Amino acid sequence: GGAGLETLDLAVVAETMGYHGAPGPFLGHALAIEAIVAGGSEAQKEKWLPALASGDRIGAVAVADPSGRWANEDWSIAAGDTLSGRKCFMTGGEAADLIVVGLAEGRLGVVEAPAAGLSLEAIDGADRTRRLVDLVLEETPCELLNADDHAARRVRDVGCVLLAADAFGGAMRLL
């Protein structure tokens, strides 16, 4: 059910993981939970959060468009019951059971994996602790989160905090 901790508590975990170069789907999983907490209906929260909190299901977030831009105002995949398009540089995607996708107009949608029309393409990245994939969607079924862009902005902001904490932890280790 969660421990009621806040973003700064999560940042301490991210800093520690960065310090130790810990691999795994932590960042995407934490952000998928954040997206559902911030933008999900009560039914969506009941459906996904217990399994995500227990680790029975793994989450990921796909926000970067092929242009490399990742801010919510730059997302281009049209929101709908099905999604078609590409998202780049997703972390933890190979382990994900549930993927939160950034959509046009700051919307968020959830795709459950495996799903029809969903495929992943591996990317050779510099950070071997964080495997990257491109997410390809072709008429893939999607469940939209709430209509406003509050959840998308929240996911972006928390993502920046966690990445900064991870980088700080890594830098401390190097020093």
TIGUTOR-793737 format. One line per field, with one value per residue: residue in one letter; chain; z, x, y of N, C-alpha, C, O, CB in turn. Coordinates in Angstrom, 2 decimals. Glycine has a CB too. Layout:
aa <- [a ...]
ch <- [A ...]
npz <- [Z ...]
npx <- [X ...]
npy <- [Y ...]
capz <- [Z ...]
capx <- [X ...]
capy <- [Y ...]
cpz <- [Z ...]
cpx <- [X ...]
cpy <- [Y ...]
opz <- [Z ...]
opx <- [X ...]
opy <- [Y ...]
cbpz <- [Z ...]
cbpx <- [X ...]
cbpy <- [Y ...]
***
This chain:
aa <- [g g a g l e t l d l a v v a e t m g y h g a p g p f l g h a l a i e a i v a g g s e a q k e k w l p a l a s g d r i g a v a v a d p s g r w a n e d w s i a a g d t l s g r k c f m t g g e a a d l i v v g l a e g r l g v v e a p a a g l s l e a i d g a d r t r r l v d l v l e e t p c e l l n a d d h a a r r v r d v g c v l l a a d a f g g a m r l l]
ch <- [A A A A A A A A A A A A A A A A A A A A A A A A A A A A A A A A A A A A A A A A A A A A A A A A A A A A A A A A A A A A A A A A A A A A A A A A A A A A A A A A A A A A A A A A A A A A A A A A A A A A A A A A A A A A A A A A A A A A A A A A A A A A A A A A A A A A A A A A A A A A A A A A A A A A A A A A A A A A A A A A A A A A A A A A A A A A A A A]
npz <- [0.00 0.06 1.68 2.30 1.79 0.46 -2.46 -1.99 -0.30 -2.08 -3.79 -2.24 -2.33 -5.10 -5.28 -3.78 -5.35 -7.67 -6.66 -6.25 -8.77 -9.49 -11.42 -13.19 -13.26 -11.78 -12.05 -14.20 -13.18 -10.74 -11.77 -13.33 -11.33 -10.07 -12.14 -12.30 -9.72 -9.76 -12.01 -12.43 -12.37 -9.60 -9.99 -11.81 -10.21 -8.20 -9.81 -10.79 -8.94 -6.49 -7.42 -8.62 -6.42 -4.84 -6.41 -8.02 -10.55 -13.06 -13.85 -16.46 -18.13 -21.06 -22.76 -24.47 -27.67 -31.16 -32.01 -29.90 -27.97 -24.80 -23.14 -21.90 -23.53 -26.01 -26.94 -29.38 -30.16 -30.87 -28.55 -27.64 -27.88 -29.05 -29.84 -32.03 -33.06 -32.09 -29.29 -27.69 -26.11 -23.71 -20.38 -18.62 -20.09 -21.15 -19.05 -18.32 -17.41 -17.62 -19.26 -19.16 -21.35 -22.88 -24.35 -27.01 -26.28 -23.61 -22.41 -20.79 -21.27 -20.63 -21.43 -21.43 -21.20 -22.43 -25.56 -28.39 -31.31 -30.00 -29.74 -28.95 -29.45 -29.08 -27.87 -28.19 -25.58 -23.62 -20.85 -19.10 -16.97 -17.26 -19.36 -22.59 -24.67 -27.70 -27.99 -29.93 -31.30 -32.78 -33.52 -30.89 -28.02 -25.51 -22.33 -21.26 -18.96 -16.65 -18.13 -17.95 -17.98 -15.63 -14.38 -16.23 -16.09 -13.44 -13.50 -15.19 -13.60 -11.23 -12.42 -13.26 -10.76 -9.70 -11.60 -11.28 -8.63 -8.89 -10.63 -8.96 -6.92 -8.37 -9.11 -6.58 -5.89 -7.77 -6.97]
npx <- [0.80 2.13 4.30 3.80 5.73 7.62 8.59 11.24 12.18 12.21 14.13 16.42 16.74 17.20 19.62 21.30 21.18 22.39 24.94 25.89 25.75 23.57 21.80 18.66 15.01 14.27 13.90 11.98 9.90 9.28 8.41 6.21 4.44 4.13 2.86 0.37 -0.63 -0.83 -2.46 -4.37 -7.66 -9.81 -10.54 -8.55 -6.29 -6.82 -6.74 -4.04 -2.04 -1.66 -0.35 1.90 3.11 3.76 5.57 4.81 4.10 5.84 6.59 7.03 8.07 7.47 8.50 10.09 10.12 10.82 12.36 13.95 13.14 11.61 9.83 6.52 4.98 5.97 5.25 3.99 2.34 -0.96 -3.65 -5.79 -8.00 -6.43 -2.93 -0.47 2.82 6.14 8.26 11.23 14.33 13.53 13.72 14.05 12.17 12.17 11.54 9.05 5.62 3.64 3.25 3.59 2.69 3.71 1.62 0.18 -0.67 -0.05 -1.10 -1.47 -1.16 -1.86 -0.34 -0.64 1.65 2.32 1.11 -1.04 0.50 2.61 6.03 9.53 12.65 16.00 18.52 21.84 23.29 25.36 25.41 25.65 24.23 21.67 19.53 18.39 15.52 13.63 10.23 7.74 4.63 1.75 -1.32 -1.93 -3.65 -4.85 -5.23 -6.44 -5.20 -6.34 -7.62 -6.26 -3.00 -1.60 -0.65 1.28 3.13 3.91 5.13 7.28 8.68 9.29 10.80 13.03 14.10 14.74 16.59 18.61 19.34 20.27 22.45 23.99 24.60 26.18 28.28 29.32 30.35 32.37 34.08]
npy <- [-1.20 1.14 3.53 6.12 7.99 10.82 12.81 13.72 11.72 9.61 10.59 10.28 7.54 7.30 8.70 7.00 4.70 5.69 6.20 3.65 2.62 1.06 -1.26 -1.64 -1.27 1.02 3.95 4.39 2.83 4.12 6.58 5.81 5.01 7.49 8.91 7.61 8.00 10.81 11.31 9.33 7.86 6.94 4.28 3.44 3.74 1.83 -0.41 -0.60 0.38 -1.24 -3.63 -2.52 -1.27 -3.47 -4.73 -6.78 -6.12 -4.33 -1.01 1.49 4.51 6.30 8.98 10.63 12.02 11.12 13.28 13.75 15.42 15.85 17.15 17.77 19.48 19.00 16.51 14.21 12.05 11.24 11.30 8.61 5.71 3.84 3.79 5.14 5.40 6.51 6.34 7.36 6.29 4.95 3.83 0.74 -0.59 -3.19 -4.82 -4.04 -4.23 -2.49 0.51 3.94 6.42 9.41 11.77 13.82 17.24 17.17 14.92 11.70 8.23 4.76 1.77 -1.66 -4.28 -7.56 -6.21 -5.90 -4.71 -3.46 -2.93 -3.26 -1.70 -2.22 0.03 1.11 2.35 4.64 4.31 1.53 0.55 1.28 0.23 1.08 1.50 1.90 2.60 1.26 1.83 0.54 1.04 0.34 -0.79 1.47 3.03 6.01 8.47 11.06 14.15 16.71 18.44 18.26 15.90 15.07 17.19 16.86 14.31 14.90 16.82 15.34 13.35 14.85 15.60 13.06 12.09 14.00 13.46 10.83 11.27 12.91 11.10 9.27 10.99 11.61 9.12 8.85 10.87]
capz <- [0.00 0.08 3.01 2.48 1.66 -0.52 -3.55 -1.47 0.17 -3.30 -4.29 -1.45 -2.92 -6.41 -5.03 -3.35 -6.52 -8.52 -6.01 -6.41 -10.16 -9.45 -12.61 -12.96 -13.77 -10.70 -12.47 -14.93 -12.28 -9.82 -12.52 -13.70 -10.13 -9.91 -13.15 -11.95 -8.52 -10.11 -13.08 -12.57 -11.67 -8.46 -10.54 -12.35 -9.07 -7.60 -10.78 -11.06 -7.89 -5.57 -8.05 -8.81 -5.11 -4.34 -7.34 -8.85 -11.91 -13.24 -14.70 -17.18 -18.71 -22.38 -23.03 -25.49 -29.06 -32.02 -32.10 -28.70 -27.01 -23.82 -22.36 -22.22 -24.62 -27.26 -27.30 -30.65 -30.41 -30.57 -27.51 -28.09 -27.39 -29.58 -30.08 -33.09 -33.06 -31.50 -28.16 -27.69 -24.91 -22.53 -19.48 -17.96 -20.96 -21.39 -17.88 -17.99 -17.63 -17.76 -19.75 -19.24 -22.58 -23.04 -25.55 -27.40 -25.38 -22.22 -21.91 -20.49 -21.49 -20.10 -22.29 -20.69 -22.03 -23.88 -26.20 -29.85 -31.92 -29.17 -29.88 -28.37 -30.22 -28.20 -28.22 -27.57 -24.82 -22.91 -19.46 -19.12 -15.86 -17.62 -20.74 -23.29 -25.81 -28.34 -27.94 -31.19 -31.12 -34.02 -33.13 -29.61 -27.06 -24.49 -21.39 -20.97 -17.63 -16.66 -19.30 -17.85 -18.07 -14.30 -14.14 -17.10 -15.51 -12.21 -13.89 -15.68 -12.48 -10.38 -13.21 -13.19 -9.40 -9.54 -12.44 -10.63 -7.44 -9.40 -11.11 -7.79 -6.28 -9.21 -8.99 -5.25 -5.95 -8.57 -6.16]
capx <- [0.00 2.97 4.71 3.47 6.92 7.48 9.57 12.60 12.56 12.51 15.40 17.49 16.91 17.83 21.02 22.00 21.31 23.41 26.23 26.31 25.59 22.63 20.98 17.27 13.95 13.82 13.45 10.72 8.89 8.87 7.68 4.91 3.60 3.85 1.87 -0.95 -1.07 -1.17 -3.44 -5.30 -8.95 -9.79 -10.58 -7.23 -5.37 -7.11 -6.37 -2.62 -1.09 -1.25 0.63 3.14 3.72 4.29 6.59 4.26 4.14 6.89 6.17 8.02 7.52 8.02 8.10 10.89 9.74 11.98 13.18 14.77 12.51 10.88 8.89 5.14 4.44 6.57 4.80 3.26 1.41 -2.33 -4.32 -6.96 -8.13 -5.26 -1.82 0.48 3.95 7.39 8.88 12.64 15.15 12.80 14.48 13.27 11.08 12.18 10.96 7.78 4.29 2.75 4.04 2.91 3.16 3.42 0.81 -0.02 -1.41 0.28 -1.89 -0.77 -1.92 -1.23 -0.35 -0.23 2.45 2.40 -0.10 -1.01 1.09 3.68 7.34 10.66 13.89 17.13 19.43 23.16 23.57 26.64 25.23 25.33 23.34 20.32 19.29 17.44 14.79 12.60 8.91 7.01 3.21 0.98 -2.71 -1.82 -4.68 -4.38 -6.20 -6.00 -5.33 -7.16 -7.43 -5.37 -1.59 -0.98 0.09 2.46 4.10 4.39 6.06 8.50 9.40 9.83 11.85 14.23 14.64 15.34 17.80 19.64 19.80 21.04 23.72 24.75 25.14 27.28 29.39 29.92 31.14 33.57 34.98]
capy <- [0.00 2.34 3.96 7.52 8.82 11.90 12.85 13.83 10.39 8.85 11.12 9.67 6.21 7.49 9.07 5.80 3.82 6.29 6.01 2.25 2.20 -0.06 -1.41 -2.03 -0.39 1.91 5.28 4.28 2.28 5.19 7.59 5.25 5.12 8.93 9.29 7.06 8.71 12.19 11.46 8.23 7.86 6.02 2.91 3.14 3.59 0.52 -1.45 -0.73 0.73 -2.31 -4.53 -1.76 -1.06 -4.74 -5.24 -7.84 -5.58 -3.32 0.11 2.29 5.72 6.62 10.37 11.31 11.83 10.87 14.50 13.79 16.33 15.04 17.95 17.40 20.29 18.53 15.17 14.28 10.94 11.63 10.53 7.88 4.35 3.16 4.70 4.81 6.31 6.04 7.03 6.98 6.33 4.50 2.96 -0.30 -1.04 -4.63 -5.49 -3.40 -4.81 -1.35 1.63 5.23 7.05 10.83 12.00 15.21 18.12 16.89 13.80 10.46 7.01 3.55 0.59 -2.85 -5.18 -7.38 -5.71 -5.90 -3.52 -2.90 -3.57 -2.55 -1.79 -1.91 1.12 0.96 3.57 4.72 3.89 0.10 0.21 1.71 -0.18 1.93 0.96 2.71 2.00 1.44 1.54 0.49 0.78 -0.36 -0.38 2.41 3.59 7.37 9.04 12.27 15.01 17.87 18.11 18.30 14.66 15.08 18.12 16.25 13.25 15.58 17.43 14.28 12.73 15.71 15.47 11.73 12.02 14.81 12.72 9.70 11.81 13.35 9.89 8.79 11.93 11.42 7.90 9.12 11.68]
cpz <- [0.00 1.49 3.27 2.39 0.51 -1.54 -3.03 -0.89 -1.01 -3.90 -3.53 -1.98 -4.27 -6.25 -4.64 -4.52 -7.50 -7.96 -6.27 -7.86 -10.31 -10.74 -12.23 -13.39 -12.77 -11.21 -13.18 -14.07 -11.34 -10.55 -13.00 -12.52 -9.93 -10.89 -12.79 -10.70 -8.90 -11.11 -13.22 -11.85 -10.47 -8.94 -11.11 -11.24 -8.41 -8.51 -10.82 -9.85 -6.94 -6.16 -8.32 -7.48 -4.57 -5.20 -8.18 -10.32 -11.93 -14.21 -15.39 -17.73 -20.02 -22.75 -24.18 -26.89 -29.91 -32.20 -30.93 -27.63 -26.08 -22.96 -22.82 -23.34 -25.99 -27.73 -28.50 -30.90 -29.96 -29.52 -28.09 -27.48 -27.92 -29.90 -31.22 -33.08 -32.36 -30.34 -28.03 -26.29 -23.63 -21.69 -18.85 -18.81 -21.16 -20.25 -17.61 -18.34 -17.96 -18.16 -19.83 -20.41 -22.59 -24.38 -25.82 -26.39 -23.92 -21.59 -21.58 -20.74 -20.95 -21.09 -21.44 -21.64 -21.53 -24.43 -27.70 -30.34 -31.12 -29.44 -29.31 -29.24 -29.32 -28.77 -27.50 -26.90 -24.09 -21.49 -19.45 -17.95 -16.20 -19.09 -21.34 -24.43 -26.42 -28.28 -29.25 -30.97 -32.47 -33.68 -31.84 -28.64 -25.91 -23.60 -20.97 -19.49 -17.75 -17.71 -19.12 -17.83 -16.73 -14.06 -14.98 -16.55 -14.24 -12.52 -14.38 -14.52 -11.57 -11.12 -13.16 -11.83 -9.25 -10.39 -11.82 -9.42 -7.85 -9.87 -9.96 -7.07 -7.06 -9.11 -7.63 -5.23 -6.70 -7.79 -5.09]
cpx <- [0.83 3.24 4.39 4.66 6.74 8.61 11.00 13.09 12.95 13.85 16.59 17.78 17.62 19.31 21.85 22.20 22.34 24.80 26.78 26.19 24.62 21.80 19.53 16.29 13.46 13.20 12.09 9.59 8.36 8.04 6.32 3.95 3.19 2.77 0.47 -1.49 -1.57 -2.32 -4.46 -6.62 -8.84 -9.78 -9.22 -6.21 -5.57 -6.64 -4.86 -1.71 -0.73 -0.19 1.95 3.86 4.36 5.43 6.10 4.21 5.19 6.37 7.34 7.30 8.24 7.56 8.86 10.38 10.98 12.89 14.16 14.19 11.60 9.91 7.46 4.53 4.98 6.06 3.88 2.28 0.01 -2.95 -5.55 -7.00 -7.02 -4.20 -0.96 1.57 5.14 7.77 10.29 13.24 14.40 13.68 13.54 12.18 11.01 11.53 9.52 6.55 3.29 3.61 3.15 3.53 2.75 2.76 0.64 -0.90 -1.20 -0.54 -0.97 -1.70 -1.15 -1.45 0.13 0.49 2.30 1.06 0.08 -0.40 2.20 4.97 8.42 11.89 15.04 17.99 20.75 23.50 24.89 26.55 24.77 24.44 21.89 20.09 18.18 16.79 13.93 11.30 8.19 5.58 2.51 -0.44 -2.76 -2.89 -4.10 -5.54 -5.67 -6.16 -6.11 -6.69 -6.42 -3.90 -0.86 -0.12 1.36 3.53 4.71 5.43 7.37 9.32 10.03 10.96 13.14 14.89 15.36 16.60 18.93 20.21 20.66 22.42 24.60 25.38 26.31 28.51 30.10 30.80 32.45 34.58 35.65]
cpy <- [1.25 2.78 5.43 8.45 9.83 11.86 12.93 12.50 9.50 9.30 10.54 8.26 6.33 7.85 7.84 4.83 4.37 6.09 4.62 1.76 1.05 -0.12 -1.71 -0.96 0.66 3.21 5.22 3.78 3.36 6.24 7.08 5.33 6.57 9.38 8.81 7.73 10.10 12.29 10.37 8.46 6.91 4.57 2.52 2.94 2.22 -0.62 -1.67 -0.52 -0.41 -3.24 -3.82 -1.57 -2.33 -5.28 -6.41 -7.43 -4.48 -2.26 0.76 3.51 5.99 8.02 11.02 10.98 11.58 12.09 14.59 14.70 15.51 15.83 17.70 18.25 19.86 17.18 15.22 13.14 11.36 10.70 9.84 6.50 3.45 4.20 4.19 5.86 5.68 6.95 6.49 7.03 5.94 3.58 1.94 -0.90 -2.53 -5.40 -5.06 -4.24 -3.72 -0.15 2.87 5.98 8.52 11.10 13.49 15.94 17.77 15.77 12.63 9.30 5.82 2.42 -0.58 -3.80 -6.61 -6.91 -5.79 -4.60 -2.86 -3.66 -2.66 -2.77 -1.34 -0.80 0.86 2.29 3.50 4.18 2.43 -0.32 0.53 1.41 0.67 1.19 2.06 1.91 2.30 0.95 1.59 0.05 -0.04 0.12 0.44 2.82 4.96 7.70 10.34 13.28 16.15 17.45 18.17 17.06 14.62 16.02 17.55 15.15 13.86 16.12 16.38 13.56 13.54 15.62 14.13 11.56 12.83 14.09 11.54 10.18 12.29 12.17 9.32 9.68 11.79 10.18 8.11 9.96 10.84]
opz <- [-0.06 2.41 4.35 2.86 -0.30 -1.49 -3.58 -0.98 -0.93 -4.44 -4.11 -2.07 -4.55 -7.01 -5.13 -4.67 -8.09 -8.71 -6.49 -8.15 -11.14 -11.11 -11.07 -13.82 -12.91 -10.82 -12.79 -14.20 -11.16 -10.00 -13.08 -12.69 -9.64 -10.52 -12.95 -10.62 -8.41 -11.06 -14.07 -10.84 -10.37 -8.37 -10.92 -11.33 -8.10 -8.03 -10.87 -9.75 -6.61 -5.48 -8.25 -7.41 -3.91 -4.78 -8.96 -11.21 -10.94 -15.26 -14.98 -17.79 -20.09 -23.03 -24.83 -27.25 -29.43 -32.51 -30.96 -26.51 -26.53 -22.12 -24.01 -24.04 -27.02 -28.82 -28.65 -31.80 -28.82 -29.59 -28.91 -26.67 -27.33 -30.19 -31.38 -33.09 -32.08 -30.41 -28.23 -25.40 -22.58 -22.22 -18.59 -18.31 -21.32 -20.45 -16.76 -19.41 -18.51 -17.48 -20.47 -20.46 -22.33 -25.42 -24.96 -25.74 -23.08 -20.37 -22.04 -20.44 -20.83 -21.53 -20.80 -22.74 -20.33 -23.85 -28.22 -29.85 -31.51 -29.38 -29.20 -29.71 -28.85 -29.98 -26.34 -27.55 -23.95 -20.97 -19.76 -17.95 -15.49 -19.97 -20.70 -25.09 -25.75 -28.49 -29.63 -30.51 -33.21 -33.57 -31.71 -28.46 -25.41 -24.05 -20.39 -18.84 -18.86 -18.12 -20.10 -17.68 -16.70 -13.59 -14.50 -16.55 -13.99 -11.87 -14.03 -14.47 -11.18 -10.50 -13.04 -11.74 -8.71 -9.94 -11.84 -9.20 -7.22 -9.55 -9.99 -6.67 -6.47 -9.04 -7.55 -4.63 -6.29 -7.94 -4.31]
opx <- [0.28 2.49 4.69 4.60 5.82 9.48 11.89 14.27 13.92 14.60 17.65 18.94 18.55 20.15 22.97 23.26 23.10 25.74 27.98 26.51 24.81 21.16 19.23 16.68 12.34 12.08 11.16 8.45 7.15 7.06 5.36 2.78 2.03 1.87 -0.50 -2.69 -2.62 -3.09 -5.35 -6.67 -7.88 -9.10 -8.77 -5.35 -4.60 -6.19 -4.42 -0.68 0.45 0.77 3.01 5.08 5.40 6.17 6.86 4.27 5.40 5.81 8.49 6.07 9.47 6.38 8.31 10.24 12.09 14.07 15.09 14.69 10.91 9.23 7.23 3.64 4.48 6.41 3.08 1.46 -0.18 -2.79 -6.27 -6.15 -6.71 -4.52 -0.75 1.30 5.15 7.62 10.53 12.73 14.62 14.30 12.38 11.34 9.93 11.03 8.85 6.46 2.22 4.58 2.10 4.75 1.59 3.28 0.92 -1.75 -2.06 -0.66 0.17 -2.90 0.08 -2.57 1.18 0.02 2.16 0.01 1.19 -0.74 2.68 5.00 8.24 12.14 15.05 18.18 20.76 23.95 25.48 27.53 23.61 23.93 20.98 20.41 17.18 17.42 13.55 11.29 8.06 5.34 2.65 -0.73 -3.54 -3.05 -3.01 -6.68 -4.59 -7.11 -6.51 -5.53 -5.78 -3.59 0.37 1.02 2.41 4.71 5.90 6.47 8.45 10.53 11.19 11.96 14.23 16.11 16.47 17.57 20.09 21.42 21.69 23.44 25.81 26.54 27.31 29.63 31.32 31.88 33.50 35.79 36.44]
opy <- [2.35 2.45 5.94 9.59 9.70 10.99 12.28 12.18 8.74 8.49 10.32 7.85 5.57 7.37 7.67 4.23 3.60 5.85 4.43 0.61 0.17 0.86 -1.99 0.12 1.14 3.54 5.92 4.23 3.50 6.75 7.86 5.67 6.86 10.13 9.55 8.01 10.54 13.26 10.47 9.17 6.15 3.72 1.39 2.06 1.53 -1.66 -2.82 -1.19 -0.54 -3.60 -4.44 -1.69 -2.27 -6.17 -6.97 -8.28 -3.78 -2.57 0.61 3.55 5.93 8.24 11.91 9.81 11.80 11.94 15.40 14.73 14.60 15.25 17.46 17.77 20.32 16.74 16.14 13.26 11.78 9.48 10.41 6.14 2.41 5.36 2.99 7.06 4.49 8.17 5.30 7.72 6.55 2.66 2.24 -1.64 -3.09 -6.50 -5.64 -4.84 -3.98 0.17 2.86 6.15 8.84 10.70 14.32 15.34 18.04 15.70 12.58 9.37 5.87 2.14 -0.50 -4.08 -6.84 -7.17 -5.75 -3.52 -1.80 -4.89 -1.44 -3.88 -0.20 -0.70 0.44 3.23 2.42 3.64 2.14 -1.44 0.09 2.22 0.95 0.35 3.02 0.70 3.47 -0.17 2.56 -1.14 -0.98 1.33 0.15 2.93 5.06 7.27 10.71 13.28 16.51 16.27 18.13 17.16 14.18 15.67 17.72 15.08 13.38 15.91 16.52 13.20 12.97 15.57 14.08 10.96 12.40 14.09 11.28 9.56 12.10 12.22 8.92 9.20 11.86 10.18 7.61 9.78 11.35]
cbpz <- [1.17 -0.70 3.21 3.80 1.41 0.19 -4.45 -0.40 0.97 -4.34 -4.20 0.06 -3.09 -7.21 -3.92 -2.22 -7.23 -8.70 -4.49 -5.52 -10.74 -8.22 -13.52 -11.51 -14.20 -9.80 -13.38 -16.12 -11.47 -9.18 -13.71 -14.17 -8.88 -10.11 -14.51 -11.73 -7.48 -10.68 -14.32 -12.07 -12.63 -7.53 -11.63 -13.29 -8.03 -7.33 -12.17 -12.10 -7.10 -5.17 -9.36 -9.46 -4.12 -4.26 -6.57 -8.37 -12.37 -13.76 -13.88 -18.34 -17.74 -23.47 -21.81 -25.37 -29.59 -33.37 -32.13 -29.04 -27.74 -22.94 -22.46 -20.99 -24.39 -27.10 -26.12 -31.76 -29.67 -31.84 -26.31 -29.60 -27.77 -30.84 -28.82 -34.48 -32.38 -32.56 -26.84 -28.61 -24.74 -22.94 -18.38 -16.74 -22.27 -21.61 -16.66 -18.67 -16.38 -16.43 -21.15 -17.89 -23.82 -22.90 -25.41 -28.80 -25.71 -21.41 -22.93 -19.02 -22.97 -18.69 -23.57 -20.03 -22.01 -24.56 -25.75 -30.44 -32.15 -27.65 -31.36 -26.92 -31.52 -27.97 -27.84 -28.64 -23.85 -22.89 -18.72 -19.10 -14.59 -17.32 -20.82 -23.80 -25.40 -29.82 -26.71 -32.37 -30.12 -35.06 -34.26 -29.00 -26.51 -25.14 -20.15 -21.80 -16.96 -15.29 -19.68 -16.60 -19.04 -13.21 -14.46 -18.53 -15.22 -11.40 -14.98 -16.65 -11.67 -9.97 -14.64 -13.50 -8.35 -9.89 -13.85 -10.22 -6.60 -10.56 -12.09 -6.82 -6.14 -10.65 -9.18 -4.16 -6.62 -9.87 -5.52]
cbpx <- [-0.91 2.31 6.19 2.80 8.18 7.45 9.28 12.68 11.40 11.37 15.42 17.11 15.54 17.10 21.11 21.24 19.94 23.13 26.11 25.47 26.94 21.70 21.53 17.07 12.79 14.98 14.48 10.89 9.47 10.12 8.50 5.06 4.36 5.13 2.27 -0.87 0.09 0.04 -2.75 -4.67 -10.14 -11.00 -11.66 -6.77 -5.59 -8.62 -6.87 -2.24 -1.64 -2.46 0.06 2.84 2.67 3.19 7.80 2.87 2.73 8.22 5.43 8.70 7.65 7.58 8.29 12.37 8.96 11.51 12.28 16.16 11.68 11.85 9.24 4.28 4.75 8.06 4.09 4.21 1.87 -3.18 -4.71 -6.99 -9.49 -5.62 -0.98 -0.23 3.58 8.52 8.05 13.43 15.72 11.49 15.20 12.67 11.21 13.60 11.81 7.69 3.83 1.94 4.66 3.03 2.61 4.70 -0.56 -0.64 -2.89 0.10 -2.97 -0.24 -2.24 -1.81 0.55 -1.46 3.94 2.82 -0.41 -2.43 0.03 3.30 7.63 10.93 13.82 17.97 18.83 24.25 22.46 27.14 24.20 26.60 23.75 20.11 18.92 18.13 13.92 12.99 8.09 7.71 2.56 1.63 -3.46 -0.42 -5.41 -3.72 -6.43 -6.78 -3.93 -7.14 -8.72 -5.70 -0.92 -2.06 -0.78 2.06 3.44 3.21 5.43 8.13 8.45 8.72 11.40 13.86 13.53 14.33 17.50 19.06 18.60 20.29 23.48 23.85 24.06 26.82 28.88 28.82 30.34 33.19 34.23]
cbpy <- [0.01 3.46 3.72 7.70 7.95 13.26 14.04 14.92 9.75 9.01 12.65 9.61 5.50 8.58 10.13 5.10 3.66 7.77 6.26 1.35 1.81 0.06 -2.53 -2.35 -1.23 2.23 5.93 3.37 1.09 5.85 8.06 3.79 4.59 9.76 8.72 5.54 8.81 12.87 11.58 6.97 7.43 6.27 2.79 4.27 4.71 0.37 -1.07 0.23 1.84 -3.13 -5.09 -0.40 -0.55 -5.77 -5.66 -8.23 -5.03 -3.97 1.13 1.46 6.92 5.56 11.18 10.93 13.07 10.41 15.74 14.25 17.45 14.33 19.45 17.53 21.77 18.46 14.52 14.32 9.64 11.62 11.44 7.79 3.78 2.30 4.88 4.75 7.63 5.99 6.84 7.90 7.70 3.78 3.78 0.25 -0.39 -5.12 -5.22 -2.08 -5.61 -1.08 1.31 6.05 6.32 11.66 11.32 15.29 18.06 18.11 13.37 10.45 6.82 3.19 0.79 -3.56 -4.76 -8.69 -4.25 -6.11 -2.53 -2.96 -3.91 -3.02 -0.92 -3.16 2.53 0.56 3.83 6.15 4.80 -0.72 0.96 3.23 -1.68 3.20 -0.26 3.08 2.52 0.65 2.54 -0.48 0.03 -0.17 -1.61 3.66 2.65 8.38 9.27 12.92 15.58 18.69 19.03 18.41 13.43 15.50 19.48 15.67 12.35 16.72 18.31 13.27 12.55 17.17 15.60 10.65 12.52 16.19 12.24 9.00 12.95 14.14 8.83 8.69 13.38 11.31 6.80 9.82 12.84]
***
